[in-house]
Amino acid sequence: MAHVVTCFVRYRGRVLLVRRSDSVGTFPGRWDGVSGYVEGDPAAAEDDARRELREEVGLGDGEVELVRVGAPLDASTAEGEFTVHPFLFEAETAETTTNEEVAEAEWTDPTTVLEREAVPQLWEAWRRVAPTLPTVREDRTHGSAWIAARALETLRDAAADDDADDWESAARTARKLRDARPNMAAVSNRVNRAIATAERTPESVRERCVTLLRESIDATDAAAANAAERLADSEATTLATLSRSGTVRATVAESDPEAVVVAESRPEREGVGVAEWVASETDARATLTTEAALPTALSELDVDAAVVGADAVLPDGRVVNKTGTTALALAAREAGVPLYAVAARDKVRPAGDDWTADEGEASDAVYDGTESVSVFAPTFEATPADLVDAVVTETGLEDADDVRRIAEEHAENAAWDESGP
């Protein structure tokens, strides 16, 4: 049985599909991921996957990041017996350079596989690397915008499955996704909108997820652009931030500051990766500090503005974000430095939806000794509204009335289910 790799490459929520040319030996004219034979040990099939990406579509190792390796599946076809090794990569660019094995390449929604003449079991291969409920529930690496996008993908794919023969099947998946990350408003808001604004059919839910996924990515970009414009208007050239946030990264890239000060973000220290990104991917000087040293850093390093993301914005204007945000906000207020929270409107929690601090999932990183020491290390906290100079979204700067109105809209969407948000 021949072993082959099938690579799915995702960029901004779309997946690269290729139509096989007449020069290939099997399945000419059919749609596929980027695929090819395993030339060595199947256990090292990732090497073959990366080779095919380079050869067929011109995506080198520096332009793609491996996201997930799926369990192999067997495909019995008229053209032979194959063991398919699925891979999912995230691309940093949509630019491709195809070779003679590719007749056509298209960035599209992966559910279009079900509507095209594709190689056997291509949808099944996608499902083995696609986002799932555990992806949404267990991810501790990415920010809420990224996780919310994976929630929409999970709901979209569930609605597209052959066994999703009624609306209630999609609704059951939506309820699980909605409740998977209670502190991340974008997850529940986007799932609720997909169901509330769709007709009561799986196909309509799928179509709404496709549309909302693209809109949500655009919203993050627009919020970052608005924040960058605000920073330019205030002539801010040195920024301070903490933790990780895709929206803050986009703001930094858009605003092109001279320097960025990043707090390490105890206890998981994900701010270290942010500082490394600033150093490697921007022209700004990167300085890593601690939350405890932030007040001194703001003055000694001449910080002009502080920028944070938000896992949620509460209806009363409080900003829920990584613990340390309130310390940064207080230090910024003392130093006369404005603090902006940058977030898409979908991060505003619905009116009437309560928020409670978590109990500290990373407590072992704070103390792993044997004495009777209790640890208080919540991951998120709510920073008071009066410490935040502005909440910047895709539509601009939102005041208290704007936030309340957005919260009411989200509450209306959440009402699709009698069990509530």
Secondary structure, 3 states (H helix, E strand, C coil): CEEEEEEEEEECCEEEEEEECCCCCCCCCCEECEEEECCCCHHHHHHHHHHHHHHHHCCCHHHEEEEEECCCEEEEECCEEEEEEEEEEEECCCCCCCCCCEEEEEEECHHHHHHCCECCCHHHHHHCCCCCHHHHHHCCCCCHHHHHHHHHHHHHHHHHCCCCCCHHHHHHHHHHHHCCCCCCHHHHHHHHHHHHCCCCCHHHHHHHHHHHHHHHHHHHHHHHHHHHHHHHHCCCCEEEEECCCHHHHHHHHHHCCCEEEEECCCCCCCHHHHHHHHHHHCCCEEEEECCCCHHHHHHHCCCCEEEECCCEECCCCCEEEECCHHHHHHHHHHHCCCEEEECCHHHECCCCCCCCCCCCCCHHHCCCCCCCCCCCCCCEEEECHHHCCEEEECCEEECHHHHHHHHHHHHHHHCCCCCCC
